[in-house]
Amino acid sequence: HADGIYTSDVASLTDYLKSKRFVESLSNYNKRQNDRRM
C-alpha cells in the first residue's frame, strides 16, 4: 500500500529533520556558552 509507506517516510523524515535541527541548536548553544567563557 503506497500511501502507508509514503506517510511513514514523511513522518520519519520529519523526525530526522527535527532531531537534526535540535542537534544544530544544541551545538549553537554550546558555542555561545564557550564564547561567553573566553
N, CA, C and O atoms as a printed pandas DataFrame, in Angstrom:
     atom_number atom_name residue_name chain_id  residue_number  x_coord  y_coord  z_coord
0              1         N          HIS        A               1    0.857   -1.194    0.000
1              2        CA          HIS        A               1    0.000    0.000    0.000
2              3         C          HIS        A               1    0.892    1.243    0.000
3              4         O          HIS        A               1    1.568    1.532    0.988
4              5         N          ALA        A               2    0.888    1.958   -1.092
5              6        CA          ALA        A               2    1.834    3.060   -1.280
6              7         C          ALA        A               2    1.592    4.198   -0.292
7              8         O          ALA        A               2    2.546    4.780    0.223
8              9         N          ASP        A               3    0.340    4.516   -0.025
9             10        CA          ASP        A               3    0.035    5.648    0.858
10            11         C          ASP        A               3    0.656    5.454    2.237
11            12         O          ASP        A               3    1.239    6.383    2.795
12            13         N          GLY        A               4    0.531    4.243    2.786
13            14        CA          GLY        A               4    1.073    3.973    4.117
14            15         C          GLY        A               4    2.581    4.157    4.148
15            16         O          GLY        A               4    3.130    4.739    5.083
16            17         N          ILE        A               5    3.244    3.652    3.112
17            18        CA          ILE        A               5    4.699    3.771    3.046
18            19         C          ILE        A               5    5.095    5.241    2.944
19            20         O          ILE        A               5    6.017    5.698    3.619
20            21         N          TYR        A               6    4.386    5.968    2.094
21            22        CA          TYR        A               6    4.693    7.384    1.901
22            23         C          TYR        A               6    4.531    8.147    3.210
23            24         O          TYR        A               6    5.389    8.950    3.578
24            25         N          THR        A               7    3.428    7.895    3.910
25            26        CA          THR        A               7    3.159    8.603    5.162
26            27         C          THR        A               7    4.257    8.327    6.181
27            28         O          THR        A               7    4.735    9.248    6.843
28            29         N          SER        A               8    4.657    7.067    6.309
29            30        CA          SER        A               8    5.686    6.738    7.299
30            31         C          SER        A               8    7.025    7.352    6.889
31            32         O          SER        A               8    7.809    7.760    7.745
32            33         N          ASP        A               9    7.287    7.418    5.580
33            34        CA          ASP        A               9    8.514    8.063    5.102
34            35         C          ASP        A               9    8.534    9.533    5.492
35            36         O          ASP        A               9    9.545   10.047    5.971
36            37         N          VAL        A              10    7.410   10.200    5.282
37            38        CA          VAL        A              10    7.324   11.619    5.625
38            39         C          VAL        A              10    7.490   11.800    7.124
39            40         O          VAL        A              10    8.165   12.730    7.568
40            41         N          ALA        A              11    6.879   10.920    7.907
41            42        CA          ALA        A              11    6.968   11.022    9.363
42            43         C          ALA        A              11    8.415   10.842    9.819
43            44         O          ALA        A              11    8.898   11.596   10.664
44            45         N          SER        A              12    9.102    9.854    9.266
45            46        CA          SER        A              12   10.486    9.616    9.683
46            47         C          SER        A              12   11.388   10.745    9.198
47            48         O          SER        A              12   12.351   11.113    9.872
48            49         N          LEU        A              13   11.072   11.291    8.027
49            50        CA          LEU        A              13   11.852   12.417    7.523
50            51         C          LEU        A              13   11.666   13.628    8.424
51            52         O          LEU        A              13   12.624   14.340    8.727
52            53         N          THR        A              14   10.427   13.859    8.851
53            54        CA          THR        A              14   10.135   14.972    9.754
54            55         C          THR        A              14   10.883   14.782   11.066
55            56         O          THR        A              14   11.474   15.725   11.593
56            57         N          ASP        A              15   10.856   13.557   11.593
57            58        CA          ASP        A              15   11.580   13.268   12.836
58            59         C          ASP        A              15   13.073   13.519   12.651
59            60         O          ASP        A              15   13.736   14.066   13.532
60            61         N          TYR        A              16   13.593   13.112   11.489
61            62        CA          TYR        A              16   15.015   13.289   11.204
62            63         C          TYR        A              16   15.369   14.775   11.176
63            64         O          TYR        A              16   16.362   15.197   11.768
64            65         N          LEU        A              17   14.545   15.561   10.480
65            66        CA          LEU        A              17   14.812   16.994   10.386
66            67         C          LEU        A              17   14.704   17.652   11.744
67            68         O          LEU        A              17   15.486   18.542   12.079
68            69         N          LYS        A              18   13.714   17.203   12.536
69            70        CA          LYS        A              18   13.532   17.765   13.876
70            71         C          LYS        A              18   14.765   17.490   14.727
71            72         O          LYS        A              18   15.266   18.387   15.405
72            73         N          SER        A              19   15.256   16.252   14.694
73            74        CA          SER        A              19   16.407   15.899   15.524
74            75         C          SER        A              19   17.661   16.613   15.019
75            76         O          SER        A              19   18.513   17.017   15.809
76            77         N          LYS        A              20   17.767   16.767   13.695
77            78        CA          LYS        A              20   18.910   17.480   13.117
78            79         C          LYS        A              20   18.900   18.929   13.599
79            80         O          LYS        A              20   19.928   19.475   14.001
80            81         N          ARG        A              21   17.709   19.540   13.550
81            82        CA          ARG        A              21   17.590   20.923   13.986
82            83         C          ARG        A              21   17.901   21.033   15.470
83            84         O          ARG        A              21   18.515   22.001   15.918
84            85         N          PHE        A              22   17.471   20.028   16.228
85            86        CA          PHE        A              22   17.726   20.027   17.668
86            87         C          PHE        A              22   19.221   19.963   17.935
87            88         O          PHE        A              22   19.744   20.696   18.775
88            89         N          VAL        A              23   19.903   19.086   17.216
89            90        CA          VAL        A              23   21.351   18.948   17.394
90            91         C          VAL        A              23   22.056   20.246   17.018
91            92         O          VAL        A              23   22.990   20.674   17.696
92            93         N          GLU        A              24   21.596   20.876   15.919
93            94        CA          GLU        A              24   22.221   22.127   15.489
94            95         C          GLU        A              24   22.036   23.221   16.528
95            96         O          GLU        A              24   22.978   23.943   16.855
96            97         N          SER        A              25   20.821   23.341   17.043
97            98        CA          SER        A              25   20.564   24.389   18.033
98            99         C          SER        A              25   21.327   24.098   19.323
99           100         O          SER        A              25   21.761   25.016   20.019
100          101         N          LEU        A              26   21.484   22.815   19.631
101          102        CA          LEU        A              26   22.225   22.442   20.835
102          103         C          LEU        A              26   23.695   22.830   20.690
103          104         O          LEU        A              26   24.284   23.382   21.620
104          105         N          SER        A              27   24.288   22.549   19.538
105          106        CA          SER        A              27   25.696   22.888   19.335
106          107         C          SER        A              27   25.878   24.401   19.258
107          108         O          SER        A              27   26.900   24.928   19.697
108          109         N          ASN        A              28   24.890   25.100   18.701
109          110        CA          ASN        A              28   24.960   26.564   18.690
110          111         C          ASN        A              28   24.931   27.101   20.108
111          112         O          ASN        A              28   25.657   28.039   20.437
112          113         N          TYR        A              29   24.097   26.510   20.945
113          114        CA          TYR        A              29   24.000   26.919   22.349
114          115         C          TYR        A              29   25.333   26.688   23.051
115          116         O          TYR        A              29   25.807   27.546   23.795
116          117         N          ASN        A              30   25.936   25.523   22.809
117          118        CA          ASN        A              30   27.233   25.216   23.421
118          119         C          ASN        A              30   28.298   26.207   22.963
119          120         O          ASN        A              30   29.141   26.640   23.749
120          121         N          LYS        A              31   28.247   26.561   21.674
121          122        CA          LYS        A              31   29.208   27.517   21.144
122          123         C          LYS        A              31   29.086   28.852   21.862
123          124         O          LYS        A              31   30.084   29.478   22.219
124          125         N          ARG        A              32   27.837   29.276   22.066
125          126        CA          ARG        A              32   27.601   30.552   22.729
126          127         C          ARG        A              32   28.137   30.525   24.159
127          128         O          ARG        A              32   28.725   31.499   24.630
128          129         N          GLN        A              33   27.928   29.400   24.843
129          130        CA          GLN        A              33   28.417   29.278   26.218
130          131         C          GLN        A              33   29.946   29.356   26.241
131          132         O          GLN        A              33   30.527   29.986   27.125
132          133         N          ASN        A              34   30.585   28.720   25.275
133          134        CA          ASN        A              34   32.047   28.741   25.215
134          135         C          ASN        A              34   32.558   30.146   24.935
135          136         O          ASN        A              34   33.559   30.570   25.511
136          137         N          ASP        A              35   31.873   30.870   24.053
137          138        CA          ASP        A              35   32.281   32.240   23.735
138          139         C          ASP        A              35   32.206   33.115   24.975
139          140         O          ASP        A              35   33.068   33.962   25.206
140          141         N          ARG        A              36   31.171   32.901   25.762
141          142        CA          ARG        A              36   30.992   33.711   26.957
142          143         C          ARG        A              36   32.132   33.455   27.952
143          144         O          ARG        A              36   32.567   34.367   28.656
144          145         N          ARG        A              37   32.611   32.201   28.002
145          146        CA          ARG        A              37   33.643   31.835   28.959
146          147         C          ARG        A              37   34.984   32.478   28.600
147          148         O          ARG        A              37   35.774   32.800   29.487
148          149         N          MET        A              38   35.243   32.664   27.298
149          150        CA          MET        A              38   36.549   33.168   26.875
150          151         C          MET        A              38   36.736   34.648   27.161
151          152         O          MET        A              38   37.790   35.207   26.856
